[in-house]
Amino acid sequence: MPMYRYVCENCGSEEVHLHGVNDSPVIECGKCGARMNRTIGRVGIVFKGSGYYITDNKKSTAETKSE
């Protein structure tokens, strides 16, 4: 069963609940008792390789001559 993130309509508090994909439970806020809405969870993104950071050097296409 997946975990879903819920945010309160009234006070903005967040909770995570575990239920089935086809279930649509009515979740009430533990702080104020208002209805909570299911939202998209936060996802961490990791960029690997060169070219993603401002500190990376741009690769030159011109060849330098050594004298």
Helices and strands as residue ranges (DSSP letters): E 3-8, E 14-18, E 36-39
